[in-house]
């Protein structure tokens, strides 16, 4: 019922603007006409566009979007507020661009990284950039959209006017690939951070040419508010921990000097003394920020105080004197501001407390009762007698009605907690969008974080990282199927990777690994001991000294006739473990061969982590060493690879053990209990199949450019027609082991002690409310899902 009342409220005001005020910026609701306020570019139409999409009016959204594309022109000789143009126009166009697919607008092939609405947003933002050309990097407050900074423009700008750009400019940089916007916004924020007082506070106005403060009152409200808001939202949207760290530093001094019980007042930025004991209507955004960082109790207490003021007057005045409990003279108005309902919506999504729905009802009914006119809703000039003023700010349709609607529309797509989303194919590859995690700018324009990531260079870097990870991941070691404790990842991607072969069927992974050398397999039980890396390396060296090998240039043989071959281990030697000297690597420096594992095991949890390698084109015929050839001649003959009679044998079961150019007889029946504990590979014996024909084998090899690699292969062959070699494993245990391994791997990759596993259960409101872990964000279903970063990390209150 209340949701439909909000829709009716919105369309009464919106239709009034279209009928009486368009193409002017805003509606004058008492006289039912229009006027320009912030720039003469149909401001209300742009500001209200994404609200149409949020409320599901896609037909009107498409009509207005096309109207803007066809007629919008920002090459006009007019002075405009840099701050207001950014949050309302740039933010509104960006949000409408990202909601175009949902609304059914015809898309360009490159969407979301291109599109007409995005180009309009970029055009406006570029017209704002000259304002940032100051010695400090902090922008002027006014810009001429055609000529740049006006002559004689004052360098005095409010704190929020300096620092409220990172959401819009950061989004533009991610979508367009031009880092200029984000760099300008970050430079301004860093300059402001470096201008703090000795107490760590910021003032209200600053000279952007010198960095000197001109208004020394410090608080969380008017002139400062969106600075703190953008530190929190920008840190998560753009994965910039330095911003959230700045916020937490500010929060400490705000709690010390600004907070009085559950109110927030104004204090001198250099002395810390209270200068103005008032609550401002703009302060009401703060409980929402507290919700975003998990401070639910603090946010609820503060909002309760603000709601009491609303109940006292029917609205919240611009200034309310806390000790006297009365409205401050000349600050009696309420211009239909959204901040109180904004925080109410955030907190309700976190707690589902019905009290917050009642707050929304109070706000809805008060506006509908006292502010409604025949063509819109009017600003309340005085909250004491409810006298009206002839103005309807564009943010009434962009923010106030939108937050009210989202409070009562529990199933809105904005509230998506990641349970579903859309997969799209773009020039940047496959992307997931519309899966929740929307970030509202300070004008309530939602930005889809996933779309930004889709177009960003970070996505490309992550894909390269995963490709590198897939090529160098030692899955056998991760699953505990080897007898050593090697590096889980290669220190770099070696040249030999490009030469590894793979089978034709990509449903099973091709795993390339390297071992410790041929002599390791034949170490006695006593030498193996407890699989100590140092002891084993010593034993390997001793055994190797007495082994017969081939020249360094010789290649390792592999089976020629098998479609599926062997599993081998690709283990780098740790720097802190003993290594064989160069002259001792004579028969260990051999090529690396990759064989496909044919198995029923589907490693679905790490799909796309390991990619099949290209088949090598450097295969050479393997022949027996002629008696008349010397070692020198063998080395110089680059077209052939030789193995000696003593290096090859086949037992009755057709099992080969190939170790760095040397073939030896081995049987699983000969393994001792100790060897089972420290074995390189646990493979069950496979009986010969087929018609009983004698199993024969010829070999071919693939060389490697990395001469330091040591390899060990265990081959088991069968007499079946296709020569298939099956890798036997306990599927249940292996899957469980893989799941644990992947979770541990993700934690390692995040590099954060606060990293936690992510599941749909974690995002439930009950989990958020009942959780005793202060590091967990407790606004799981909010439109701006701050508690999760792209990598699944949780922010902490004490970051």
PyMOL commands that set and color helices and strands:
alter all, ss='L'
color gray80, all
select helices_A, chain A and resi 2-21+43-54+58-71+82-98+116-132+159-163+166-176+180-193+225-237+241-258+281-292+296-313+339-351+354-370+395-408+413-415+449-455+457-472+475-478+495-499+518-522+525-528+533-545+582-585+604-606+631-636+645-647+668-670+673-677+731-750+760-763+765-770
alter helices_A, ss='H'
color red, helices_A
select strands_A, chain A and resi 26-28+33-35+79-81+142-144+156-158+205-207+213-215+217-218+259-260+263-264+266-268+274-276+278-280+319-321+326-327+379-382+387-389+422-426+429-433+438-440+446-448+558-559+567-568+619-624+641-643+655-659+662-664+699-702+713-716
alter strands_A, ss='S'
color yellow, strands_A
deselect
rebuild
show_as cartoon
